[in-house]
Amino acid sequence: MLLFWICAALLTVAVILALARPLVAPARRSDAGERHAADVEVYRDQLGEIDTDMRRGLISDSEAAAARLEIARRVLASAAAADTPSAGPATPSALLRSSERVFALSAIVIPAAALALYLSLGSPGLPGRPLAERLAQPPSVASGIEELIRRVEAQLRSNPSDGRGWDVVAPVYLRLERFRDAADAFRRAIDLNGESTSRLGGFAESTVLANDGIVTEPARQAYQRLLELEPGRIDARFGLALAKEQDGETEEAEVAYRALLEDTPQFAPWRAFITERLEALAARRAEAGSPTTRPRGSPEGHIAALPDEERRQAIRQMVEGLAARLKNDGKDVAGWQRLLRSWSILGEGAKAEAALIDARKALSGDERALGEINAFAKSLGLKS
């Protein structure tokens, strides 16, 4: 409390000095003679302008004479004002004494008024309350969302096995776009409270958003489990189709998107997302010049027919082969993009960062290619 009063006194002194400094500054007496001399210079310039306008024919002789007469009248009035003694304090010392009185009065009145207002309206005897004590109090209606979140977080730090607390805070994190916190909270809620469609859906969505739109393996498993609990669920079907697209299974992804589109009402808000993915697949296929279906017996068709674990192993081998090829021939921008996307989809963030560094070295000197790689890396969320 003593520290508070010391700070308040210092702030009061600072405010008074800032406000009263002009009052105690040395007074400057106006010089009427100097003003008169300045007026004469102005009127002399105006007379010159009148002569110039008359020579150009802009004004007549009578107008010029009237203007000169008016200027002469102003010169006489200025001279008369210069000769008239000014009223009020005549000396700087008198002005200074008056200013000192005002300053002394302000130094007394302002602190006294502030103290009287604080004693009548404030609570000087109210003890301080630490943050932990304030959080221990039950929340009021006026509590803000941030304070409520801090209360729940404090409770969860002291009792991390509180499944209800994780259930409460997880969707709030998601709405506040704290995606990594939301994914962690949903995961803890699932571990403590068991699986439910809301928890699995929230975990999958927040995990995808936390990874810049990449459907990682935990999110894919959550979508798969969600679809088992609630067959036909739209967000789960879309997430699994997106995972197939990101894994390079473009045909399977297109089939899944089209099936989803058929089951989607005409004016459903998510219909535009499905259409967008189908258009992206079509544009990618047209750009690559590939047929709409894979030839039977092609490497891609063979990999797609493998069990999940063997398929992932085969995909990883293909990605490592692509990385080895790019080390020998690093001018393939599209190849580097496929490599970065593949490592990101596989959850190999460190390898994706290292591949980005290698790509920049291989493409050094080609500004256009470097720009494409940097933009593509940014879209994947790579920070190197």
C-alpha positions in Angstrom: 0.0 0.0 0.0 2.9 2.4 0.8 4.3 1.8 -2.7 1.0 2.7 -4.2 0.9 6.1 -2.4 4.5 6.9 -3.4 3.7 6.1 -7.1 0.5 8.2 -6.9 2.4 11.2 -5.4 5.1 11.0 -8.0 2.5 10.8 -10.8 0.7 13.8 -9.3 3.9 15.9 -9.2 4.7 15.0 -12.8 1.2 16.0 -14.0 1.3 19.3 -12.2 4.7 20.2 -13.6 3.6 19.3 -17.1 0.5 21.4 -16.8 2.0 24.4 -15.0 5.3 24.7 -16.8 3.9 27.2 -19.3 2.7 29.4 -16.4 6.1 29.7 -14.8 8.0 30.3 -18.1 9.5 33.8 -18.5 6.8 36.1 -19.9 7.4 37.7 -23.2 6.1 41.2 -23.7 4.7 42.0 -27.1 6.4 44.8 -29.0 3.9 47.0 -30.8 6.6 48.8 -32.7 7.9 45.6 -34.2 4.4 44.7 -35.3 3.9 48.1 -36.9 7.2 47.7 -38.9 6.0 44.3 -40.1 2.6 45.8 -41.1 4.3 48.6 -43.1 6.3 46.0 -45.0 3.1 44.1 -45.9 1.3 47.4 -47.0 4.4 48.3 -49.1 4.1 45.0 -50.9 0.3 45.6 -51.5 1.1 49.0 -53.0 3.5 47.4 -55.4 0.8 44.9 -56.4 -1.6 47.7 -57.1 0.9 49.4 -59.4 1.5 46.1 -61.2 -2.2 45.4 -61.7 -2.8 49.0 -63.0 0.1 48.6 -65.6 -1.5 45.3 -66.8 -4.8 47.0 -67.1 -6.5 44.8 -64.6 -7.8 47.7 -62.5 -8.7 51.3 -63.5 -7.1 54.5 -62.1 -10.0 55.2 -59.8 -9.9 51.7 -58.4 -6.1 52.0 -57.9 -6.6 55.3 -56.1 -9.3 53.8 -53.8 -7.1 50.9 -52.9 -4.1 53.2 -52.1 -6.4 55.2 -49.9 -7.5 52.1 -48.0 -3.9 51.0 -47.5 -2.9 54.4 -46.2 -5.8 54.3 -43.7 -4.5 50.9 -42.4 -0.9 52.2 -42.1 -2.2 55.2 -40.0 -4.3 52.8 -37.8 -1.3 50.6 -37.3 0.9 53.5 -36.3 -1.7 54.8 -33.9 -1.9 51.4 -32.2 1.9 51.3 -31.9 1.9 54.6 -30.1 -0.9 53.5 -27.6 0.5 52.0 -24.3 -0.9 48.5 -23.7 -3.1 47.7 -20.8 -2.4 45.1 -18.1 0.8 44.2 -16.4 3.6 46.3 -17.8 6.7 44.4 -16.6 7.9 40.8 -16.9 8.5 40.6 -13.2 4.8 41.3 -12.5 3.7 38.6 -15.0 6.2 36.1 -13.4 4.8 36.8 -9.9 1.3 36.2 -11.1 2.3 32.9 -12.8 4.0 31.7 -9.6 0.8 32.4 -7.7 -1.2 30.3 -10.2 1.4 27.5 -10.0 1.4 27.4 -6.2 -2.4 27.4 -6.2 -2.5 24.5 -8.7 0.1 22.5 -6.7 -2.2 22.7 -3.7 -5.7 22.4 -5.3 -5.1 19.5 -7.7 -3.7 17.0 -5.2 -6.2 18.0 -2.6 -9.1 17.6 -5.0 -7.8 14.2 -6.3 -7.3 12.9 -2.7 -10.8 14.0 -1.7 -12.3 12.3 -4.8 -10.4 9.1 -4.1 -11.4 8.9 -0.5 -15.0 9.4 -1.3 -15.3 7.2 -4.4 -12.3 4.8 -4.1 -11.5 2.0 -1.7 -8.1 2.8 -0.2 -8.4 0.1 2.5 -9.2 -2.7 0.0 -6.4 -5.4 0.2 -4.6 -6.7 -2.9 -5.8 -10.0 -4.4 -3.3 -12.3 -6.1 -4.3 -14.0 -9.4 -4.6 -17.4 -7.8 -7.1 -16.0 -5.3 -9.1 -14.3 -8.0 -9.3 -17.5 -10.0 -10.5 -19.4 -7.0 -13.6 -17.3 -6.9 -16.7 -18.5 -8.9 -17.0 -16.8 -12.2 -19.6 -14.0 -12.5 -21.9 -13.2 -15.4 -19.7 -10.3 -16.3 -16.6 -12.5 -16.6 -15.0 -12.4 -20.1 -14.3 -15.5 -22.2 -10.5 -15.1 -21.6 -11.0 -15.1 -17.9 -13.2 -18.2 -18.1 -10.5 -19.9 -20.2 -7.8 -19.0 -17.7 -9.9 -20.5 -14.9 -10.4 -23.8 -16.7 -6.7 -23.9 -17.7 -5.7 -23.3 -14.0 -8.0 -26.1 -13.0 -6.6 -28.5 -15.7 -3.0 -27.7 -14.7 -3.8 -28.8 -11.1 -6.0 -31.7 -12.2 -5.1 -32.9 -15.7 -7.4 -35.9 -15.4 -10.5 -33.7 -15.4 -12.2 -35.0 -18.5 -15.1 -32.6 -18.2 -12.7 -29.7 -18.2 -11.1 -30.9 -21.4 -14.5 -31.4 -22.9 -15.4 -27.8 -22.1 -12.3 -26.1 -23.3 -11.6 -28.1 -26.5 -14.4 -26.6 -28.7 -13.7 -23.1 -27.3 -10.1 -23.5 -28.4 -11.3 -24.5 -31.9 -13.6 -21.5 -32.2 -10.7 -19.2 -31.1 -8.6 -20.8 -33.8 -6.1 -22.2 -31.3 -6.0 -25.4 -33.4 -3.1 -27.1 -31.7 -4.5 -26.5 -28.3 -7.9 -27.7 -29.5 -6.4 -30.9 -30.9 -4.6 -31.7 -27.7 -7.7 -30.9 -25.6 -9.9 -33.2 -27.8 -7.3 -36.0 -27.6 -7.2 -35.7 -23.8 -11.0 -35.7 -23.7 -11.2 -38.9 -25.8 -8.6 -40.6 -23.6 -10.4 -39.7 -20.4 -14.0 -39.8 -21.4 -14.1 -42.2 -24.3 -14.9 -41.8 -28.0 -17.9 -39.8 -29.2 -18.8 -38.3 -32.6 -18.4 -34.8 -31.3 -14.9 -35.5 -29.8 -13.7 -37.4 -32.8 -15.0 -34.8 -35.2 -13.4 -32.0 -33.2 -10.1 -33.8 -33.0 -10.0 -34.5 -36.7 -10.9 -31.0 -37.7 -8.5 -29.3 -35.3 -5.7 -31.6 -36.3 -6.1 -30.9 -40.0 -6.3 -27.2 -39.4 -3.3 -27.3 -37.1 -1.3 -28.9 -40.0 -2.4 -26.3 -42.6 -5.0 -28.6 -44.3 -2.9 -31.8 -44.4 -4.9 -34.9 -43.3 -2.3 -36.6 -41.1 -2.5 -40.2 -40.0 -4.1 -39.4 -36.6 -6.8 -37.3 -38.3 -7.4 -40.0 -41.0 -7.9 -42.6 -38.2 -10.3 -40.3 -36.4 -12.3 -39.8 -39.6 -12.4 -43.5 -40.1 -13.6 -44.2 -36.6 -16.1 -41.4 -36.9 -17.5 -43.0 -40.0 -17.9 -46.3 -38.2 -19.8 -44.7 -35.4 -22.0 -42.6 -37.7 -22.1 -44.0 -41.3 -22.6 -41.5 -44.0 -21.3 -38.5 -42.0 -20.3 -35.8 -44.4 -17.2 -34.4 -42.7 -15.7 -37.8 -42.2 -16.3 -38.8 -45.9 -14.8 -35.5 -47.1 -11.8 -35.9 -44.8 -11.1 -39.4 -46.0 -11.5 -38.3 -49.7 -9.1 -35.4 -49.1 -6.6 -37.8 -47.5 -6.7 -40.0 -50.6 -6.1 -37.0 -52.8 -3.1 -35.9 -50.7 -1.7 -39.5 -50.7 -1.7 -39.4 -54.5 -4.7 -41.6 -55.0 -6.4 -39.2 -57.3 -8.8 -41.7 -58.9 -10.0 -43.0 -55.5 -10.4 -39.5 -54.3 -12.4 -38.5 -57.3 -14.7 -41.4 -56.9 -15.2 -40.5 -53.2 -15.9 -36.9 -54.0 -18.4 -37.7 -56.7 -20.3 -40.1 -54.4 -20.3 -37.5 -51.7 -21.6 -34.9 -54.2 -24.5 -37.2 -55.2 -25.5 -37.5 -51.5 -25.2 -33.7 -50.9 -28.4 -31.5 -51.1 -28.4 -29.0 -53.9 -28.0 -25.9 -51.7 -25.9 -27.4 -48.9 -23.1 -25.0 -47.9 -20.4 -27.6 -48.2 -21.3 -28.6 -51.7 -18.9 -25.8 -53.0 -15.9 -27.4 -51.3 -16.6 -30.8 -53.0 -17.0 -29.1 -56.4 -13.8 -27.2 -55.8 -11.8 -30.4 -55.1 -13.2 -32.1 -58.2 -12.3 -29.1 -60.3 -8.7 -29.2 -58.8 -8.3 -32.9 -59.7 -9.6 -32.3 -63.2 -7.2 -29.3 -63.7 -4.3 -31.4 -62.3 -5.1 -34.3 -64.7 -5.3 -31.9 -67.7 -2.0 -30.3 -66.8 -0.3 -33.6 -66.5 -1.9 -34.9 -69.7 -2.7 -38.2 -67.9 -5.7 -40.4 -68.8 -8.7 -40.4 -66.6 -8.0 -44.0 -65.5 -4.8 -45.7 -64.6 -3.7 -48.5 -67.0 -4.2 -51.9 -65.5 -0.9 -53.2 -64.1 0.6 -49.7 -63.7 2.8 -49.1 -60.6 0.2 -46.8 -59.2 -2.6 -49.4 -59.7 -0.4 -52.0 -58.0 0.3 -49.9 -55.0 -3.3 -49.0 -54.6 -4.2 -52.7 -54.4 -1.8 -53.3 -51.5 -2.9 -53.5 -47.9 -2.6 -50.3 -45.9 0.7 -50.9 -44.3 2.4 -52.3 -47.4 0.9 -49.5 -49.4 2.5 -46.9 -47.1 5.8 -48.7 -47.2 5.7 -48.7 -51.0 4.8 -45.0 -51.1 7.7 -44.2 -48.8 10.1 -46.1 -51.1 8.7 -44.1 -54.1 9.2 -40.9 -52.2 12.8 -41.8 -51.3 13.5 -42.7 -54.9 12.2 -39.3 -56.0 14.4 -37.6 -53.5 17.4 -39.6 -54.8 16.6 -38.6 -58.4 16.3 -34.9 -57.5 19.7 -34.9 -55.8 21.2 -35.8 -59.3 18.8 -33.7 -61.3 17.6 -30.8 -59.2 16.1 -28.6 -61.9 12.7 -30.3 -61.8 10.5 -27.8 -60.0 7.4 -30.1 -60.2 9.4 -32.9 -58.8 10.5 -30.9 -55.8 6.9 -29.9 -55.2 5.8 -33.5 -55.2 8.6 -34.4 -52.8 7.7 -31.6 -50.4 4.0 -32.6 -50.5 4.8 -36.3 -50.0 7.1 -35.8 -47.0 4.4 -33.4 -45.5 1.6 -36.0 -46.0 3.8 -38.7 -44.5 4.3 -36.5 -41.4 8.1 -36.2 -42.0 8.4 -32.5 -41.3 12.2 -32.6 -40.8 12.7 -34.3 -44.1 10.4 -31.8 -45.8 12.4 -28.9 -44.4 15.7 -30.5 -45.5 14.2 -31.1 -49.0 13.2 -27.5 -49.2 16.8 -26.4 -48.4 18.1 -28.8 -51.1 15.6 -27.5 -53.6 16.6 -23.9 -53.0 20.3 -24.8 -53.5 19.5 -26.8 -56.7 17.4 -24.0 -58.1 19.6 -21.1 -57.1 19.9 -18.5 -59.9 16.4 -19.3 -61.2 14.3 -16.6 -59.6 11.0 -17.9 -61.1 11.6 -21.4 -59.9 12.6 -20.3 -56.4 9.5 -18.1 -56.2 7.3 -21.2 -57.1 9.1 -23.4 -54.5 8.8 -20.7 -51.8 5.1 -20.1 -52.4 4.4 -23.9 -52.5 6.4 -24.4 -49.3 4.5 -21.6 -47.6 1.2 -23.3 -48.6 2.4 -26.5 -46.9 3.3 -24.6 -43.7 7.1 -25.1 -44.1 9.1 -22.5 -42.2 12.6 -22.9 -43.6 
